[in-house]
């Protein structure tokens, strides 16, 4: 659990005190030893047998060969695929059986992402589990002010709350959409917030290739150009335009991150019945095919580029057309997609505390818990939307965020598993207390009670009388108190003033170069 | 799924129209074909490896050999153990390694329980999954009237709601404690409620051997003596007086049910840190040892008596001493105990929608969902407390009951798994809609949308605007409306008036024989 990654100034810095700031930044480097580790110590759950998995893989191959994937408006991507031997007709790319999979084979099975503090390095892949907050909500809500459009202040609040949590080791990307800022410039403030209020790894913009470039440029100011060239410090989440389509915005961002040696997450997003058939086996094969095509592109751009096998498979209420979350079909799909990903030996992304509920009520946590548990048992390495998600992702909830953190703590305890040690078997306790005894005062209990159980700071376990005396508060009401306390106690991690200045200069320059766009 | 179990009158009945009612009842019989089936189609989850399981089994053997189990006040039980070769000193029974396990080997790996209608037969064991409502709460609560002591009216309400649910195939036992009735007579009204308002299999009294006898006698009036002798129609839940102790009340009830060929559930009840050590591995070994001893006794009373391997392992908040539920440690314990049970090849009981929350809020469903999912992945055959549980079992909640039913529906869908058929792979949908298309109108979607997804009748998936227009209701508020509608629509299943009369006569006679006791 100890980490010794430190941002250190180059020794030449003092000598060149009057040298250019950019020269100093270029020489800045990071020393890294063992990363911050949260690992799954329990087995993955294998839902499907070999025969079923082969059928799904074969069907994905059929989709890639017979139907193909559209790559719109990106001649470079089409050329890369053509040169690699795929069939390209118009914007449709088709792959012989096994070809897309073979192209993916240069992607690393796991990789590290570096934050700007010694303890913030994470590993994506293997048995590692990384949780990050929700992504992309245009709205926020809390019990006091209700639901409203998100602002950059909300964005900063969630970055701070994430930084303060021991359970979220990734700061996320668009933790909410700051709609009070111009569309073409808000990425600058978002990336700055991640870099200023947190030390954890984060995601940059993917809404245009130049915004992806800006995001990487800002990371370069913090990490140094040399370090960034050889280490992953920023990430882009590439949402596939399912069904079976990538547009030039997404491939543009994909290429930008991959070319810089930075990570992409390839995330097919499929509502069964709309962007794909209504049956889960079809969606699994489709999601697999879409992911293979995107991962293949990342490897054609730069062999060995760090990439995460993503997915977002969920269901629809077919009466109303509304998306649904944490449903049994969606959870089964998470379990199966985990198996497909393992056979590629790539890091797996799944969704986290998902719900369609508008408020942080019983429905919200019923759906969230099932979804989260399925993701972890699927062997997920990287759980998106682990905190804050409400209303199918339209809203980032302050109370939900705090509830979800508590859930994350419990779930990470669960994936820690059971260790059958001599001490845990407690022979001495039985000798001491025997049948009919009370074990509360036994020496074994005294030795172990501090560490034996995950201790929720939010759940109420008091008696009905105590609970009534404390105001009969619901989980949501307790979370309301807690997020305010937690936020008030947040402190920004230190940031070298020269780096901060460089970031602010960069932002000011970029903002002055173009007109504001609001749509 | 079709069942042809029918209560039929013996053909001799018409001929003997003037014969005694008891004679007619004795000749009543039941014809049974295939039972009502809900099966787990997904694999069990194996948390622990072989080495860890051997350690736990060995530690259970050590407990049985070195510490032993107390059997208080039951000379018959002690004699049975002594005759079987166990070491009995005072009330302490010790078993050589493997002996208790060997004594359990005559218990059936699965058995059927018969209800009084053709479609109510259930199987306990194998891949079958049977859900039943909560058991034992002295309080009930609903949003309108709050928390109060339970009455026989509440009891009847929950029996009716259970009968109406397709997800609960067992009517339960003391679904709540009717504290408005005398302690020594309320079992008569409870058993009558199960028999009158439901056709599903149920549990009788265990609070005294004579109350167990009364329960069985009432079942005999409905099923006929000959049928009952050879078929399981009633069940007793034997809560072990953990740690490592059985009192004469529990062994008395155990023997009564087992002797009649009726089923018992052997349920160690251990709060880690109080009735056992604070570490889960110790609790697992202890629970296993306690279960083995009780199951062994059932087999010494009657070889082949149908028995369920139960457990109730949970955690405590060690600051306050309050029991906690749905915690990661408790859920890991459920997964591990499932493995220990499978190695005995016995039906497994686990807990269901458990929570410490006082109300049907986010905490309630977070804890319940994790607990329920762990139980099902553990391979549970028989889930107690699948509906209604609040406040660590002290309260049966009307809204919680309805929420839990929805959860049960979703979970049973999950255990149905994914079937990778040609139709589910939907090749024609891809040919029809291709990349970028909308699959909503495809022929494949139209063929499959009715059956593709579990459809919650309680969760809200509407838009924020629709939800607001509908009154911004929480899950709990929707459940409040729903339980009232459901209860109002409940109809008692038909019951032969002569049987009803016999039951009422029996109850009247029993009630007149003794004074009311209130404590």
Boltz contact constraints between the chains, C-beta under 6 A:
constraints:
  - contact:
      token1: [A, 42]
      token2: [B, 47]
      max_distance: 6.0
  - contact:
      token1: [A, 45]
      token2: [B, 45]
      max_distance: 6.0
  - contact:
      token1: [A, 47]
      token2: [B, 42]
      max_distance: 6.0
  - contact:
      token1: [A, 52]
      token2: [B, 420]
      max_distance: 6.0
  - contact:
      token1: [A, 55]
      token2: [B, 420]
      max_distance: 6.0
  - contact:
      token1: [A, 59]
      token2: [B, 425]
      max_distance: 6.0
  - contact:
      token1: [A, 67]
      token2: [B, 430]
      max_distance: 6.0
  - contact:
      token1: [A, 70]
      token2: [B, 435]
      max_distance: 6.0
  - contact:
      token1: [A, 243]
      token2: [B, 435]
      max_distance: 6.0
  - contact:
      token1: [A, 244]
      token2: [B, 435]
      max_distance: 6.0
  - contact:
      token1: [A, 245]
      token2: [B, 435]
      max_distance: 6.0
  - contact:
      token1: [A, 245]
      token2: [B, 436]
      max_distance: 6.0
  - contact:
      token1: [A, 273]
      token2: [B, 440]
      max_distance: 6.0
  - contact:
      token1: [A, 273]
      token2: [B, 445]
      max_distance: 6.0
  - contact:
      token1: [A, 274]
      token2: [B, 440]
      max_distance: 6.0
  - contact:
      token1: [A, 276]
      token2: [B, 439]
      max_distance: 6.0
  - contact:
      token1: [A, 277]
      token2: [B, 426]
      max_distance: 6.0
  - contact:
      token1: [A, 277]
      token2: [B, 429]
      max_distance: 6.0
  - contact:
      token1: [A, 277]
      token2: [B, 439]
      max_distance: 6.0
  - contact:
      token1: [A, 277]
      token2: [B, 444]
      max_distance: 6.0
  - contact:
      token1: [A, 278]
      token2: [B, 445]
      max_distance: 6.0
  - contact:
      token1: [A, 278]
      token2: [B, 448]
      max_distance: 6.0
  - contact:
      token1: [A, 278]
      token2: [B, 449]
      max_distance: 6.0
  - contact:
      token1: [A, 278]
      token2: [B, 452]
      max_distance: 6.0
  - contact:
      token1: [A, 279]
      token2: [B, 424]
      max_distance: 6.0
  - contact:
      token1: [A, 279]
      token2: [B, 426]
      max_distance: 6.0
  - contact:
      token1: [A, 279]
      token2: [B, 448]
      max_distance: 6.0
  - contact:
      token1: [A, 279]
      token2: [B, 452]
      max_distance: 6.0
  - contact:
      token1: [A, 280]
      token2: [B, 418]
      max_distance: 6.0
  - contact:
      token1: [A, 281]
      token2: [B, 420]
      max_distance: 6.0
  - contact:
      token1: [A, 281]
      token2: [B, 424]
      max_distance: 6.0
  - contact:
      token1: [A, 281]
      token2: [B, 425]
      max_distance: 6.0
  - contact:
      token1: [A, 282]
      token2: [B, 425]
      max_distance: 6.0
  - contact:
      token1: [A, 282]
      token2: [B, 426]
      max_distance: 6.0
  - contact:
      token1: [A, 315]
      token2: [B, 453]
      max_distance: 6.0
  - contact:
      token1: [A, 317]
      token2: [B, 461]
      max_distance: 6.0
  - contact:
      token1: [A, 318]
      token2: [B, 449]
      max_distance: 6.0
  - contact:
      token1: [A, 322]
      token2: [B, 461]
      max_distance: 6.0
  - contact:
      token1: [A, 324]
      token2: [B, 461]
      max_distance: 6.0
  - contact:
      token1: [A, 328]
      token2: [B, 410]
      max_distance: 6.0
  - contact:
      token1: [A, 328]
      token2: [B, 413]
      max_distance: 6.0
  - contact:
      token1: [A, 328]
      token2: [B, 414]
      max_distance: 6.0
  - contact:
      token1: [A, 328]
      token2: [B, 454]
      max_distance: 6.0
  - contact:
      token1: [A, 329]
      token2: [B, 453]
      max_distance: 6.0
  - contact:
      token1: [A, 332]
      token2: [B, 418]
      max_distance: 6.0
  - contact:
      token1: [A, 356]
      token2: [B, 461]
      max_distance: 6.0
  - contact:
      token1: [A, 358]
      token2: [B, 464]
      max_distance: 6.0
  - contact:
      token1: [A, 358]
      token2: [B, 467]
      max_distance: 6.0
  - contact:
      token1: [A, 360]
      token2: [B, 362]
      max_distance: 6.0
  - contact:
      token1: [A, 361]
      token2: [B, 362]
      max_distance: 6.0
  - contact:
      token1: [A, 361]
      token2: [B, 474]
      max_distance: 6.0
  - contact:
      token1: [A, 361]
      token2: [B, 475]
      max_distance: 6.0
  - contact:
      token1: [A, 362]
      token2: [B, 360]
      max_distance: 6.0
  - contact:
      token1: [A, 362]
      token2: [B, 361]
      max_distance: 6.0
  - contact:
      token1: [A, 362]
      token2: [B, 362]
      max_distance: 6.0
  - contact:
      token1: [A, 362]
      token2: [B, 364]
      max_distance: 6.0
  - contact:
      token1: [A, 362]
      token2: [B, 365]
      max_distance: 6.0
  - contact:
      token1: [A, 362]
      token2: [B, 403]
      max_distance: 6.0
  - contact:
      token1: [A, 362]
      token2: [B, 475]
      max_distance: 6.0
  - contact:
      token1: [A, 362]
      token2: [B, 476]
      max_distance: 6.0
  - contact:
      token1: [A, 363]
      token2: [B, 459]
      max_distance: 6.0
  - contact:
      token1: [A, 363]
      token2: [B, 475]
      max_distance: 6.0
  - contact:
      token1: [A, 364]
      token2: [B, 362]
      max_distance: 6.0
  - contact:
      token1: [A, 365]
      token2: [B, 362]
      max_distance: 6.0
  - contact:
      token1: [A, 365]
      token2: [B, 365]
      max_distance: 6.0
  - contact:
      token1: [A, 365]
      token2: [B, 366]
      max_distance: 6.0
  - contact:
      token1: [A, 366]
      token2: [B, 365]
      max_distance: 6.0
  - contact:
      token1: [A, 366]
      token2: [B, 369]
      max_distance: 6.0
  - contact:
      token1: [A, 369]
      token2: [B, 366]
      max_distance: 6.0
  - contact:
      token1: [A, 369]
      token2: [B, 369]
      max_distance: 6.0
  - contact:
      token1: [A, 369]
      token2: [B, 370]
      max_distance: 6.0
  - contact:
      token1: [A, 370]
      token2: [B, 369]
      max_distance: 6.0
  - contact:
      token1: [A, 373]
      token2: [B, 373]
      max_distance: 6.0
  - contact:
      token1: [A, 403]
      token2: [B, 362]
      max_distance: 6.0
  - contact:
      token1: [A, 410]
      token2: [B, 328]
      max_distance: 6.0
  - contact:
      token1: [A, 413]
      token2: [B, 328]
      max_distance: 6.0
  - contact:
      token1: [A, 414]
      token2: [B, 328]
      max_distance: 6.0
  - contact:
      token1: [A, 418]
      token2: [B, 280]
      max_distance: 6.0
  - contact:
      token1: [A, 418]
      token2: [B, 332]
      max_distance: 6.0
  - contact:
      token1: [A, 420]
      token2: [B, 52]
      max_distance: 6.0
  - contact:
      token1: [A, 420]
      token2: [B, 55]
      max_distance: 6.0
  - contact:
      token1: [A, 420]
      token2: [B, 281]
      max_distance: 6.0
  - contact:
      token1: [A, 424]
      token2: [B, 279]
      max_distance: 6.0
  - contact:
      token1: [A, 424]
      token2: [B, 281]
      max_distance: 6.0
  - contact:
      token1: [A, 425]
      token2: [B, 59]
      max_distance: 6.0
  - contact:
      token1: [A, 425]
      token2: [B, 281]
      max_distance: 6.0
  - contact:
      token1: [A, 425]
      token2: [B, 282]
      max_distance: 6.0
  - contact:
      token1: [A, 426]
      token2: [B, 277]
      max_distance: 6.0
  - contact:
      token1: [A, 426]
      token2: [B, 279]
      max_distance: 6.0
  - contact:
      token1: [A, 426]
      token2: [B, 282]
      max_distance: 6.0
  - contact:
      token1: [A, 429]
      token2: [B, 277]
      max_distance: 6.0
  - contact:
      token1: [A, 430]
      token2: [B, 67]
      max_distance: 6.0
  - contact:
      token1: [A, 435]
      token2: [B, 70]
      max_distance: 6.0
  - contact:
      token1: [A, 435]
      token2: [B, 243]
      max_distance: 6.0
  - contact:
      token1: [A, 435]
      token2: [B, 244]
      max_distance: 6.0
  - contact:
      token1: [A, 435]
      token2: [B, 245]
      max_distance: 6.0
  - contact:
      token1: [A, 436]
      token2: [B, 70]
      max_distance: 6.0
  - contact:
      token1: [A, 436]
      token2: [B, 245]
      max_distance: 6.0
  - contact:
      token1: [A, 439]
      token2: [B, 276]
      max_distance: 6.0
  - contact:
      token1: [A, 439]
      token2: [B, 277]
      max_distance: 6.0
  - contact:
      token1: [A, 440]
      token2: [B, 273]
      max_distance: 6.0
  - contact:
      token1: [A, 440]
      token2: [B, 274]
      max_distance: 6.0
  - contact:
      token1: [A, 444]
      token2: [B, 277]
      max_distance: 6.0
  - contact:
      token1: [A, 445]
      token2: [B, 273]
      max_distance: 6.0
  - contact:
      token1: [A, 445]
      token2: [B, 278]
      max_distance: 6.0
  - contact:
      token1: [A, 448]
      token2: [B, 278]
      max_distance: 6.0
  - contact:
      token1: [A, 448]
      token2: [B, 279]
      max_distance: 6.0
  - contact:
      token1: [A, 449]
      token2: [B, 278]
      max_distance: 6.0
  - contact:
      token1: [A, 449]
      token2: [B, 318]
      max_distance: 6.0
  - contact:
      token1: [A, 452]
      token2: [B, 278]
      max_distance: 6.0
  - contact:
      token1: [A, 452]
      token2: [B, 279]
      max_distance: 6.0
  - contact:
      token1: [A, 453]
      token2: [B, 315]
      max_distance: 6.0
  - contact:
      token1: [A, 453]
      token2: [B, 329]
      max_distance: 6.0
  - contact:
      token1: [A, 454]
      token2: [B, 328]
      max_distance: 6.0
  - contact:
      token1: [A, 459]
      token2: [B, 363]
      max_distance: 6.0
  - contact:
      token1: [A, 461]
      token2: [B, 317]
      max_distance: 6.0
  - contact:
      token1: [A, 461]
      token2: [B, 322]
      max_distance: 6.0
  - contact:
      token1: [A, 461]
      token2: [B, 324]
      max_distance: 6.0
  - contact:
      token1: [A, 461]
      token2: [B, 356]
      max_distance: 6.0
  - contact:
      token1: [A, 464]
      token2: [B, 358]
      max_distance: 6.0
  - contact:
      token1: [A, 467]
      token2: [B, 358]
      max_distance: 6.0
  - contact:
      token1: [A, 474]
      token2: [B, 361]
      max_distance: 6.0
  - contact:
      token1: [A, 475]
      token2: [B, 361]
      max_distance: 6.0
  - contact:
      token1: [A, 475]
      token2: [B, 362]
      max_distance: 6.0
  - contact:
      token1: [A, 475]
      token2: [B, 363]
      max_distance: 6.0
  - contact:
      token1: [A, 476]
      token2: [B, 362]
      max_distance: 6.0
